[in-house]
Amino acid sequence: MALNVELLESSFAQIKVNSSKVTKQFYTVLFTDYPEVQPLFANTNMEKQRKQLFQSLVFTVNNLGKPDVLSNTLRSLGTRHAWYGVLPQHYPMVGSSLLKAFEVSLGTAWTPDVQQAWTEAYEVVAQLMLEGADYSPERLVPIVK
């Protein structure tokens, strides 16, 4: 699937202006729509988590033209998320919440084309992260922070 890099980059430039609001909105939607994921964040500094989320989004958008860099990093990220207890069924929850946060941020700029571009991009990101995740029982030991 070929991503619409130009549309992703231009819409993300608008999203970046409100990065703090976007990440707060994301976690509000995630915890409201999917309260079952809240225990994954029980011992998490949410301010730091929001910043890390946005840094990951920036990295992803900045490297859309570098598939090898992006693929390797996202697979690694998938590995770490599996260690934190993130399961395959959590990925659609995160995707839905992220798209809702982007929609709120972009307002009228959230067009059907932008929605499609971000939906496709998230599907690729999730797939790469899942490829990196090892869900064998011996690997699902949480990392001590």
BALUMLO-56928 format. One record per residue: x, y, z of N, C-alpha, C, O in turn; residue number from 0. Coordinates in nm, 2 decimals. Each point is the difference from the previous one (the first is absolute). Layout:
! residues N
+--------+--------+--------+--------+--------+--------+--------+--------+--------+--------+--------+--------+-----+
!     nx !     ny !     nz !    cax !    cay !    caz !     cx !     cy !     cz !     ox !     oy !     oz !  nr !
+--------+--------+--------+--------+--------+--------+--------+--------+--------+--------+--------+--------+-----+
!      X !      Y !      Z !      X !      Y !      Z !      X !      Y !      Z !      X !      Y !      Z ! NUM !
...
+--------+--------+--------+--------+--------+--------+--------+--------+--------+--------+--------+--------+-----+
END
This chain:
! residues 145
+--------+--------+--------+--------+--------+--------+--------+--------+--------+--------+--------+--------+-----+
!     nx !     ny !     nz !    cax !    cay !    caz !     cx !     cy !     cz !     ox !     oy !     oz !  nr !
+--------+--------+--------+--------+--------+--------+--------+--------+--------+--------+--------+--------+-----+
!   0.08 !  -0.12 !   0.00 !  -0.08 !   0.12 !   0.00 !   0.09 !   0.12 !   0.00 !   0.09 !   0.02 !   0.08 !   0 !
!  -0.11 !   0.07 !  -0.17 !   0.07 !   0.13 !  -0.01 !  -0.07 !   0.10 !   0.09 !  -0.12 !   0.03 !  -0.02 !   1 !
!   0.19 !   0.03 !   0.11 !  -0.05 !   0.10 !   0.09 !   0.00 !   0.13 !  -0.07 !   0.09 !   0.03 !  -0.08 !   2 !
!  -0.18 !   0.06 !   0.12 !  -0.01 !   0.13 !  -0.06 !   0.09 !   0.09 !   0.09 !  -0.05 !   0.07 !   0.09 !   3 !
!   0.18 !  -0.08 !  -0.11 !   0.10 !   0.07 !   0.09 !  -0.03 !   0.15 !   0.00 !   0.01 !   0.06 !   0.11 !   4 !
!  -0.03 !   0.00 !  -0.22 !  -0.02 !   0.15 !  -0.01 !  -0.12 !   0.04 !   0.09 !   0.01 !   0.10 !   0.08 !   5 !
!  -0.12 !  -0.17 !  -0.09 !  -0.12 !   0.03 !   0.08 !   0.03 !  -0.03 !   0.15 !  -0.05 !   0.08 !   0.09 !   6 !
!   0.12 !  -0.18 !  -0.06 !   0.03 !  -0.03 !   0.14 !   0.09 !   0.11 !   0.06 !  -0.02 !   0.04 !   0.11 !   7 !
!   0.12 !   0.00 !  -0.19 !   0.09 !   0.10 !   0.05 !  -0.07 !   0.14 !   0.02 !   0.02 !   0.07 !   0.10 !   8 !
!  -0.10 !  -0.04 !  -0.20 !  -0.06 !   0.13 !   0.01 !  -0.11 !   0.01 !   0.12 !  -0.01 !   0.10 !   0.07 !   9 !
!  -0.06 !  -0.21 !  -0.06 !  -0.10 !   0.00 !   0.11 !   0.07 !  -0.01 !   0.14 !  -0.04 !   0.06 !   0.10 !  10 !
!   0.15 !  -0.13 !  -0.10 !   0.08 !  -0.01 !   0.13 !   0.06 !   0.13 !   0.04 !   0.01 !   0.03 !   0.12 !  11 !
!   0.02 !   0.05 !  -0.22 !   0.06 !   0.13 !   0.03 !  -0.11 !   0.09 !   0.08 !   0.04 !   0.07 !   0.09 !  12 !
!  -0.16 !  -0.09 !  -0.12 !  -0.11 !   0.07 !   0.07 !  -0.02 !  -0.07 !   0.14 !  -0.03 !   0.08 !   0.09 !  13 !
!   0.04 !  -0.21 !  -0.08 !  -0.02 !  -0.07 !   0.12 !   0.11 !   0.04 !   0.10 !  -0.02 !   0.02 !   0.12 !  14 !
!   0.15 !   0.00 !  -0.17 !   0.11 !   0.03 !   0.09 !  -0.02 !   0.13 !   0.07 !   0.05 !   0.01 !   0.12 !  15 !
!  -0.12 !   0.08 !  -0.17 !  -0.03 !   0.13 !   0.06 !  -0.06 !  -0.02 !   0.14 !   0.02 !   0.08 !   0.09 !  16 !
!  -0.11 !  -0.18 !  -0.08 !  -0.07 !  -0.03 !   0.12 !   0.04 !  -0.13 !   0.06 !  -0.09 !  -0.08 !   0.05 !  17 !
!   0.22 !   0.05 !  -0.05 !   0.04 !  -0.14 !   0.05 !  -0.04 !  -0.03 !   0.14 !  -0.05 !  -0.12 !   0.02 !  18 !
!   0.05 !   0.21 !   0.07 !  -0.04 !  -0.03 !   0.14 !  -0.15 !  -0.03 !   0.00 !  -0.04 !  -0.10 !   0.07 !  19 !
!  -0.04 !   0.17 !  -0.14 !  -0.14 !  -0.02 !   0.00 !  -0.04 !  -0.13 !  -0.07 !  -0.09 !  -0.07 !   0.05 !  20 !
!   0.17 !   0.04 !  -0.15 !  -0.03 !  -0.12 !  -0.08 !   0.03 !  -0.13 !   0.09 !  -0.08 !  -0.09 !   0.00 !  21 !
!   0.19 !   0.09 !   0.07 !   0.03 !  -0.11 !   0.08 !  -0.09 !  -0.02 !   0.12 !  -0.04 !  -0.11 !   0.04 !  22 !
!   0.00 !   0.23 !   0.02 !  -0.10 !  -0.01 !   0.11 !  -0.13 !  -0.06 !  -0.05 !  -0.06 !  -0.08 !   0.06 !  23 !
!   0.02 !   0.13 !  -0.18 !  -0.13 !  -0.05 !  -0.06 !   0.01 !  -0.14 !  -0.03 !  -0.09 !  -0.08 !   0.02 !  24 !
!   0.21 !   0.03 !  -0.07 !   0.02 !  -0.14 !  -0.03 !  -0.02 !  -0.09 !   0.12 !  -0.08 !  -0.09 !   0.00 !  25 !
!   0.14 !   0.13 !   0.11 !  -0.01 !  -0.09 !   0.12 !  -0.14 !   0.02 !   0.06 !  -0.05 !  -0.10 !   0.06 !  26 !
!  -0.01 !   0.21 !  -0.07 !  -0.14 !   0.02 !   0.05 !  -0.09 !  -0.10 !  -0.07 !  -0.08 !  -0.07 !   0.06 !  27 !
!   0.09 !   0.07 !  -0.19 !  -0.08 !  -0.08 !  -0.09 !   0.03 !  -0.15 !   0.03 !  -0.09 !  -0.08 !   0.02 !  28 !
!   0.22 !   0.05 !  -0.02 !   0.04 !  -0.14 !   0.03 !  -0.06 !  -0.06 !   0.13 !  -0.06 !  -0.10 !   0.00 !  29 !
!   0.08 !   0.18 !   0.11 !  -0.05 !  -0.05 !   0.13 !  -0.15 !   0.01 !   0.01 !  -0.06 !  -0.08 !   0.08 !  30 !
!  -0.01 !   0.17 !  -0.15 !  -0.14 !   0.01 !   0.00 !  -0.07 !  -0.12 !  -0.08 !  -0.09 !  -0.07 !   0.05 !  31 !
!   0.14 !   0.06 !  -0.17 !  -0.05 !  -0.10 !  -0.09 !   0.04 !  -0.15 !   0.03 !  -0.07 !  -0.09 !  -0.02 !  32 !
!   0.19 !   0.08 !   0.08 !   0.06 !  -0.13 !   0.03 !   0.06 !   0.00 !   0.14 !   0.12 !  -0.01 !   0.01 !  33 !
!  -0.20 !   0.01 !   0.09 !   0.05 !   0.01 !   0.14 !   0.08 !  -0.12 !   0.04 !   0.08 !   0.00 !   0.09 !  34 !
!  -0.09 !  -0.11 !  -0.17 !   0.08 !  -0.12 !   0.03 !   0.15 !   0.02 !  -0.02 !   0.08 !  -0.09 !   0.05 !  35 !
!  -0.04 !   0.19 !  -0.12 !   0.14 !   0.02 !  -0.02 !   0.07 !   0.08 !   0.11 !   0.12 !   0.01 !   0.01 !  36 !
!  -0.20 !   0.06 !   0.07 !   0.05 !   0.08 !   0.11 !   0.10 !  -0.07 !   0.09 !   0.10 !   0.06 !   0.03 !  37 !
!  -0.12 !  -0.19 !   0.00 !   0.11 !  -0.06 !   0.09 !   0.13 !  -0.01 !  -0.07 !   0.10 !   0.00 !   0.07 !  38 !
!  -0.09 !   0.01 !  -0.20 !   0.13 !   0.00 !  -0.07 !   0.08 !   0.13 !   0.04 !   0.13 !   0.00 !  -0.02 !  39 !
!  -0.20 !   0.10 !   0.07 !   0.07 !   0.13 !   0.03 !   0.00 !   0.03 !   0.15 !   0.02 !   0.11 !   0.04 !  40 !
!  -0.05 !  -0.21 !   0.04 !  -0.01 !   0.02 !   0.14 !   0.12 !   0.06 !   0.07 !  -0.01 !   0.09 !   0.09 !  41 !
!   0.13 !  -0.12 !  -0.14 !   0.12 !   0.05 !   0.06 !   0.08 !   0.10 !  -0.10 !   0.12 !   0.01 !   0.01 !  42 !
!  -0.20 !   0.05 !  -0.09 !   0.06 !   0.09 !  -0.11 !  -0.02 !   0.14 !   0.04 !  -0.10 !   0.05 !   0.04 !  43 !
!   0.21 !   0.03 !  -0.06 !   0.00 !   0.14 !   0.00 !  -0.07 !   0.05 !  -0.13 !   0.06 !   0.00 !  -0.10 !  44 !
!  -0.18 !   0.04 !   0.11 !  -0.08 !   0.03 !  -0.12 !   0.05 !   0.12 !  -0.08 !  -0.01 !   0.01 !  -0.12 !  45 !
!   0.07 !   0.09 !   0.19 !   0.06 !   0.11 !  -0.07 !   0.11 !  -0.05 !  -0.09 !   0.01 !   0.04 !  -0.12 !  46 !
!   0.08 !  -0.12 !   0.18 !   0.11 !  -0.06 !  -0.08 !  -0.05 !  -0.09 !  -0.11 !   0.05 !   0.00 !  -0.11 !  47 !
!  -0.15 !  -0.07 !   0.14 !  -0.06 !  -0.09 !  -0.10 !  -0.06 !   0.07 !  -0.12 !   0.02 !  -0.04 !  -0.11 !  48 !
!  -0.09 !   0.15 !   0.14 !  -0.05 !   0.09 !  -0.11 !   0.11 !   0.05 !  -0.09 !  -0.01 !   0.00 !  -0.12 !  49 !
!   0.12 !   0.04 !   0.19 !   0.11 !   0.06 !  -0.08 !   0.07 !  -0.11 !  -0.09 !   0.03 !   0.02 !  -0.11 !  50 !
!  -0.02 !  -0.14 !   0.17 !   0.06 !  -0.12 !  -0.07 !  -0.09 !  -0.04 !  -0.12 !   0.05 !  -0.03 !  -0.11 !  51 !
!  -0.18 !   0.04 !   0.13 !  -0.09 !  -0.03 !  -0.11 !   0.02 !   0.10 !  -0.11 !   0.01 !  -0.04 !  -0.12 !  52 !
!   0.00 !   0.16 !   0.15 !   0.01 !   0.10 !  -0.10 !   0.13 !  -0.01 !  -0.07 !   0.01 !   0.02 !  -0.12 !  53 !
!   0.10 !  -0.05 !   0.19 !   0.13 !  -0.02 !  -0.06 !   0.00 !  -0.11 !  -0.10 !   0.06 !   0.00 !  -0.10 !  54 !
!  -0.14 !  -0.11 !   0.14 !  -0.01 !  -0.11 !  -0.09 !  -0.08 !   0.03 !  -0.13 !   0.04 !  -0.04 !  -0.11 !  55 !
!  -0.14 !   0.13 !   0.13 !  -0.07 !   0.04 !  -0.12 !   0.08 !   0.09 !  -0.09 !   0.00 !  -0.02 !  -0.12 !  56 !
!   0.08 !   0.11 !   0.18 !   0.09 !   0.08 !  -0.08 !   0.10 !  -0.08 !  -0.07 !   0.03 !   0.02 !  -0.12 !  57 !
!   0.03 !  -0.12 !   0.19 !   0.10 !  -0.08 !  -0.06 !  -0.06 !  -0.08 !  -0.12 !   0.06 !  -0.01 !  -0.11 !  58 !
!  -0.18 !  -0.04 !   0.13 !  -0.07 !  -0.08 !  -0.11 !  -0.02 !   0.09 !  -0.12 !   0.03 !  -0.04 !  -0.11 !  59 !
!  -0.09 !   0.16 !   0.13 !  -0.03 !   0.08 !  -0.11 !   0.13 !   0.05 !  -0.07 !   0.01 !   0.01 !  -0.12 !  60 !
!   0.09 !   0.02 !   0.20 !   0.13 !   0.05 !  -0.06 !   0.07 !  -0.11 !  -0.08 !   0.09 !   0.03 !  -0.08 !  61 !
!  -0.12 !  -0.15 !   0.11 !   0.07 !  -0.11 !  -0.07 !  -0.09 !  -0.08 !  -0.10 !   0.03 !  -0.11 !  -0.03 !  62 !
!  -0.14 !   0.17 !  -0.01 !  -0.09 !  -0.07 !  -0.10 !   0.07 !  -0.03 !  -0.13 !  -0.03 !  -0.10 !  -0.06 !  63 !
!   0.13 !   0.18 !   0.03 !   0.08 !  -0.03 !  -0.12 !   0.12 !  -0.09 !   0.02 !   0.08 !  -0.02 !  -0.09 !  64 !
!  -0.06 !  -0.03 !   0.21 !   0.11 !  -0.09 !   0.03 !  -0.06 !  -0.13 !   0.06 !   0.01 !  -0.03 !   0.12 !  65 !
!  -0.06 !  -0.06 !  -0.21 !  -0.07 !  -0.12 !   0.05 !   0.08 !  -0.09 !   0.08 !  -0.05 !  -0.06 !   0.10 !  66 !
!   0.18 !   0.05 !  -0.13 !   0.09 !  -0.09 !   0.08 !   0.01 !   0.05 !   0.15 !  -0.01 !  -0.08 !   0.09 !  67 !
!   0.04 !   0.21 !  -0.08 !   0.01 !   0.06 !   0.13 !  -0.13 !  -0.02 !   0.08 !   0.00 !  -0.04 !   0.12 !  68 !
!  -0.11 !   0.08 !  -0.18 !  -0.13 !  -0.01 !   0.06 !  -0.04 !  -0.14 !   0.04 !  -0.04 !  -0.02 !   0.11 !  69 !
!   0.06 !  -0.07 !  -0.20 !  -0.03 !  -0.14 !   0.02 !   0.07 !  -0.06 !   0.12 !  -0.06 !  -0.06 !   0.09 !  70 !
!   0.19 !   0.08 !  -0.09 !   0.08 !  -0.05 !   0.12 !  -0.04 !   0.06 !   0.13 !  -0.01 !  -0.07 !   0.10 !  71 !
!  -0.01 !   0.20 !  -0.10 !  -0.04 !   0.07 !   0.12 !  -0.13 !  -0.05 !   0.05 !  -0.02 !  -0.02 !   0.12 !  72 !
!  -0.08 !   0.01 !  -0.21 !  -0.13 !  -0.03 !   0.04 !  -0.01 !  -0.15 !   0.05 !  -0.08 !  -0.03 !   0.09 !  73 !
!   0.16 !  -0.06 !  -0.15 !   0.00 !  -0.14 !   0.05 !   0.06 !   0.00 !   0.14 !  -0.05 !  -0.07 !   0.08 !  74 !
!   0.15 !   0.15 !  -0.06 !   0.06 !   0.01 !   0.14 !  -0.10 !   0.05 !   0.10 !  -0.01 !  -0.04 !   0.11 !  75 !
!  -0.06 !   0.14 !  -0.16 !  -0.11 !   0.06 !   0.09 !  -0.11 !  -0.10 !   0.03 !  -0.05 !  -0.01 !   0.11 !  76 !
!   0.02 !  -0.07 !  -0.21 !  -0.09 !  -0.11 !   0.03 !   0.05 !  -0.10 !   0.10 !  -0.08 !  -0.05 !   0.08 !  77 !
!   0.20 !   0.02 !  -0.09 !   0.07 !  -0.09 !   0.10 !  -0.02 !   0.05 !   0.14 !  -0.04 !  -0.06 !   0.09 !  78 !
!   0.08 !   0.19 !  -0.07 !  -0.01 !   0.07 !   0.13 !  -0.15 !   0.00 !   0.05 !  -0.03 !  -0.02 !   0.11 !  79 !
!  -0.06 !   0.05 !  -0.20 !  -0.14 !   0.01 !   0.04 !  -0.05 !  -0.14 !   0.04 !  -0.08 !   0.00 !   0.10 !  80 !
!   0.12 !  -0.11 !  -0.16 !  -0.04 !  -0.13 !   0.05 !   0.05 !  -0.02 !   0.14 !  -0.07 !  -0.06 !   0.08 !  81 !
!   0.19 !   0.10 !  -0.05 !   0.06 !  -0.01 !   0.13 !  -0.08 !   0.07 !   0.11 !  -0.02 !  -0.04 !   0.11 !  82 !
!  -0.04 !   0.16 !  -0.16 !  -0.08 !   0.08 !   0.09 !  -0.14 !  -0.06 !   0.02 !  -0.08 !   0.05 !   0.08 !  83 !
!   0.04 !  -0.15 !  -0.15 !  -0.13 !  -0.06 !   0.01 !  -0.10 !   0.03 !  -0.11 !  -0.11 !  -0.04 !   0.01 !  84 !
!   0.16 !   0.12 !  -0.11 !  -0.09 !   0.03 !  -0.11 !  -0.03 !  -0.12 !  -0.09 !   0.10 !  -0.07 !  -0.04 !  85 !
!  -0.22 !   0.04 !   0.02 !  -0.04 !  -0.12 !  -0.08 !  -0.05 !   0.04 !  -0.13 !  -0.04 !   0.12 !  -0.03 !  86 !
!   0.03 !  -0.22 !  -0.07 !  -0.05 !   0.04 !  -0.13 !  -0.13 !   0.07 !   0.00 !  -0.03 !   0.09 !  -0.09 !  87 !
!  -0.06 !  -0.13 !   0.18 !  -0.14 !   0.06 !   0.00 !   0.00 !   0.15 !   0.04 !  -0.09 !   0.07 !  -0.01 !  88 !
!   0.21 !  -0.03 !   0.07 !   0.00 !   0.14 !   0.04 !   0.03 !   0.10 !  -0.12 !  -0.03 !   0.11 !   0.01 !  89 !
!   0.09 !  -0.17 !  -0.11 !   0.04 !   0.09 !  -0.11 !  -0.12 !   0.07 !  -0.07 !   0.01 !   0.12 !  -0.03 !  90 !
!  -0.12 !  -0.19 !   0.00 !  -0.11 !   0.08 !  -0.05 !  -0.06 !   0.10 !   0.09 !  -0.05 !   0.11 !  -0.04 !  91 !
!   0.06 !  -0.13 !   0.17 !  -0.05 !   0.10 !   0.10 !   0.09 !   0.12 !  -0.01 !  -0.05 !   0.11 !   0.00 !  92 !
!   0.18 !  -0.13 !   0.00 !   0.09 !   0.12 !  -0.01 !  -0.02 !   0.07 !  -0.13 !  -0.01 !   0.12 !  -0.01 !  93 !
!  -0.01 !  -0.20 !  -0.10 !  -0.02 !   0.07 !  -0.13 !  -0.12 !   0.08 !  -0.01 !   0.00 !   0.12 !  -0.04 !  94 !
!  -0.11 !  -0.17 !   0.10 !  -0.13 !   0.07 !   0.00 !   0.02 !   0.13 !   0.08 !  -0.05 !   0.11 !  -0.04 !  95 !
!   0.11 !  -0.12 !   0.16 !   0.02 !   0.11 !   0.09 !   0.09 !   0.11 !  -0.07 !  -0.03 !   0.12 !   0.02 !  96 !
!   0.13 !  -0.16 !  -0.08 !   0.09 !   0.09 !  -0.07 !  -0.07 !   0.07 !  -0.11 !   0.02 !   0.13 !  -0.01 !  97 !
!  -0.09 !  -0.20 !  -0.07 !  -0.08 !   0.07 !  -0.11 !  -0.10 !   0.10 !   0.05 !  -0.02 !   0.10 !  -0.05 !  98 !
!  -0.04 !  -0.14 !   0.16 !  -0.10 !   0.10 !   0.06 !   0.07 !   0.12 !   0.05 !  -0.05 !   0.11 !  -0.01 !  99 !
!   0.17 !  -0.12 !   0.07 !   0.07 !   0.11 !   0.05 !   0.05 !   0.09 !  -0.11 !  -0.01 !   0.12 !   0.00 ! 100 !
!   0.05 !  -0.18 !  -0.11 !   0.04 !   0.07 !  -0.12 !  -0.12 !   0.08 !  -0.06 !   0.01 !   0.11 !  -0.04 ! 101 !
!  -0.12 !  -0.18 !   0.04 !  -0.12 !   0.06 !  -0.06 !  -0.04 !   0.13 !   0.08 !  -0.03 !   0.10 !  -0.06 ! 102 !
!   0.04 !  -0.11 !   0.19 !  -0.03 !   0.11 !   0.09 !   0.10 !   0.11 !  -0.03 !  -0.04 !   0.12 !  -0.01 ! 103 !
!   0.16 !  -0.15 !   0.00 !   0.11 !   0.10 !  -0.02 !  -0.02 !   0.07 !  -0.13 !   0.02 !   0.12 !  -0.01 ! 104 !
!  -0.05 !  -0.20 !  -0.10 !   0.00 !   0.06 !  -0.13 !  -0.13 !   0.07 !  -0.03 !  -0.01 !   0.08 !  -0.09 ! 105 !
!  -0.10 !  -0.11 !   0.16 !  -0.13 !   0.06 !  -0.03 !  -0.04 !  -0.02 !  -0.14 !  -0.01 !  -0.11 !  -0.05 ! 106 !
!  -0.02 !   0.22 !  -0.02 !  -0.05 !  -0.01 !  -0.14 !   0.11 !  -0.05 !  -0.10 !  -0.04 !  -0.03 !  -0.11 ! 107 !
!   0.16 !   0.03 !   0.16 !   0.11 !  -0.05 !  -0.09 !   0.00 !  -0.15 !   0.00 !   0.08 !  -0.06 !  -0.08 ! 108 !
!  -0.16 !   0.00 !   0.17 !  -0.01 !  -0.15 !   0.00 !  -0.09 !  -0.04 !  -0.11 !  -0.12 !  -0.02 !   0.03 ! 109 !
!   0.17 !   0.00 !  -0.14 !  -0.08 !  -0.03 !  -0.12 !   0.00 !  -0.15 !  -0.02 !   0.08 !  -0.07 !   0.07 ! 110 !
!  -0.17 !   0.02 !  -0.15 !   0.01 !  -0.15 !  -0.03 !   0.13 !  -0.05 !  -0.05 !   0.05 !  -0.11 !   0.03 ! 111 !
!   0.02 !   0.19 !  -0.11 !   0.13 !  -0.03 !  -0.05 !   0.10 !  -0.01 !   0.11 !   0.09 !  -0.09 !   0.01 ! 112 !
!  -0.09 !   0.19 !   0.08 !   0.09 !   0.00 !   0.12 !  -0.03 !  -0.12 !   0.09 !   0.09 !  -0.07 !   0.04 ! 113 !
!  -0.22 !   0.04 !  -0.02 !  -0.03 !  -0.11 !   0.08 !   0.05 !  -0.13 !  -0.06 !   0.05 !  -0.09 !   0.07 ! 114 !
!  -0.07 !   0.07 !  -0.20 !   0.05 !  -0.12 !  -0.07 !   0.15 !  -0.01 !   0.01 !   0.06 !  -0.11 !   0.03 ! 115 !
!   0.01 !   0.22 !  -0.05 !   0.15 !   0.00 !   0.01 !   0.05 !  -0.04 !   0.14 !   0.09 !  -0.09 !   0.01 ! 116 !
!  -0.15 !   0.14 !   0.09 !   0.04 !  -0.03 !   0.14 !  -0.05 !  -0.15 !   0.03 !   0.08 !  -0.07 !   0.08 ! 117 !
!  -0.19 !   0.03 !  -0.12 !  -0.04 !  -0.14 !   0.02 !   0.09 !  -0.10 !  -0.06 !   0.04 !  -0.09 !   0.07 ! 118 !
!   0.00 !   0.12 !  -0.19 !   0.10 !  -0.09 !  -0.07 !   0.13 !   0.01 !   0.07 !   0.07 !  -0.11 !   0.01 ! 119 !
!  -0.02 !   0.22 !   0.03 !   0.13 !   0.02 !   0.06 !   0.00 !  -0.08 !   0.14 !   0.09 !  -0.07 !   0.03 ! 120 !
!  -0.20 !   0.08 !   0.04 !  -0.01 !  -0.07 !   0.13 !   0.00 !  -0.15 !  -0.02 !   0.06 !  -0.07 !   0.07 ! 121 !
!  -0.13 !   0.03 !  -0.17 !   0.00 !  -0.15 !  -0.03 !   0.14 !  -0.05 !  -0.03 !   0.04 !  -0.11 !   0.04 ! 122 !
!   0.04 !   0.19 !  -0.11 !   0.14 !  -0.04 !  -0.03 !   0.08 !   0.00 !   0.12 !   0.08 !  -0.09 !   0.03 ! 123 !
!  -0.09 !   0.20 !   0.05 !   0.08 !   0.01 !   0.13 !  -0.04 !  -0.12 !   0.09 !   0.09 !  -0.06 !   0.06 ! 124 !
!  -0.22 !   0.03 !  -0.04 !  -0.04 !  -0.11 !   0.09 !   0.05 !  -0.13 !  -0.05 !   0.05 !  -0.08 !   0.08 ! 125 !
!  -0.05 !   0.06 !  -0.21 !   0.05 !  -0.13 !  -0.06 !   0.15 !  -0.02 !   0.03 !   0.04 !  -0.10 !   0.03 ! 126 !
!   0.03 !   0.21 !  -0.05 !   0.15 !  -0.01 !   0.02 !   0.03 !  -0.02 !   0.15 !   0.08 !  -0.08 !   0.04 ! 127 !
!  -0.16 !   0.15 !   0.05 !   0.02 !  -0.03 !   0.14 !  -0.03 !  -0.14 !   0.04 !   0.07 !  -0.06 !   0.08 ! 128 !
!  -0.18 !   0.01 !  -0.13 !  -0.04 !  -0.14 !   0.03 !   0.10 !  -0.10 !  -0.06 !   0.02 !  -0.10 !   0.07 ! 129 !
!   0.04 !   0.13 !  -0.18 !   0.11 !  -0.09 !  -0.05 !   0.12 !   0.00 !   0.10 !   0.06 !  -0.11 !   0.01 ! 130 !
!  -0.04 !   0.21 !   0.06 !   0.11 !   0.01 !   0.10 !  -0.03 !  -0.06 !   0.13 !   0.08 !  -0.03 !   0.08 ! 131 !
!  -0.21 !   0.01 !  -0.05 !  -0.05 !  -0.05 !   0.13 !   0.02 !  -0.15 !   0.01 !  -0.05 !  -0.07 !  -0.09 ! 132 !
!   0.10 !   0.03 !   0.20 !   0.02 !  -0.14 !   0.02 !  -0.10 !  -0.04 !   0.12 !   0.03 !   0.05 !   0.11 ! 133 !
!  -0.13 !  -0.12 !  -0.14 !  -0.10 !  -0.03 !   0.11 !   0.02 !  -0.13 !   0.06 !  -0.10 !  -0.06 !   0.06 ! 134 !
!   0.21 !   0.00 !  -0.08 !   0.03 !  -0.13 !   0.07 !   0.01 !   0.02 !   0.15 !   0.04 !   0.11 !   0.04 ! 135 !
!  -0.09 !  -0.20 !   0.04 !  -0.01 !   0.02 !   0.15 !   0.13 !   0.04 !   0.06 !   0.00 !   0.08 !   0.09 ! 136 !
!   0.11 !  -0.14 !  -0.13 !   0.13 !   0.04 !   0.06 !   0.04 !   0.14 !  -0.03 !   0.09 !   0.06 !   0.07 ! 137 !
!  -0.14 !   0.00 !  -0.18 !   0.04 !   0.14 !  -0.03 !  -0.09 !   0.10 !   0.07 !   0.03 !   0.12 !   0.00 ! 138 !
!  -0.15 !  -0.16 !   0.05 !  -0.09 !   0.10 !   0.06 !   0.03 !   0.02 !   0.14 !  -0.09 !  -0.01 !   0.09 ! 139 !
!   0.21 !   0.05 !  -0.06 !   0.04 !   0.04 !   0.13 !   0.02 !   0.15 !   0.00 !   0.08 !   0.05 !  -0.08 ! 140 !
!  -0.15 !   0.02 !   0.16 !   0.00 !   0.15 !   0.00 !   0.15 !   0.05 !   0.02 !   0.07 !  -0.06 !   0.08 ! 141 !
!  -0.04 !   0.16 !  -0.14 !   0.13 !   0.07 !   0.02 !  -0.01 !   0.08 !   0.13 !  -0.11 !   0.07 !   0.02 ! 142 !
!   0.21 !  -0.07 !   0.06 !   0.00 !   0.08 !   0.12 !   0.05 !   0.14 !  -0.04 !   0.10 !   0.02 !  -0.06 ! 143 !
!  -0.18 !   0.08 !   0.09 !   0.03 !   0.14 !  -0.03 !   0.09 !   0.06 !   0.10 !   0.03 !   0.12 !  -0.02 ! 144 !
+--------+--------+--------+--------+--------+--------+--------+--------+--------+--------+--------+--------+-----+
END
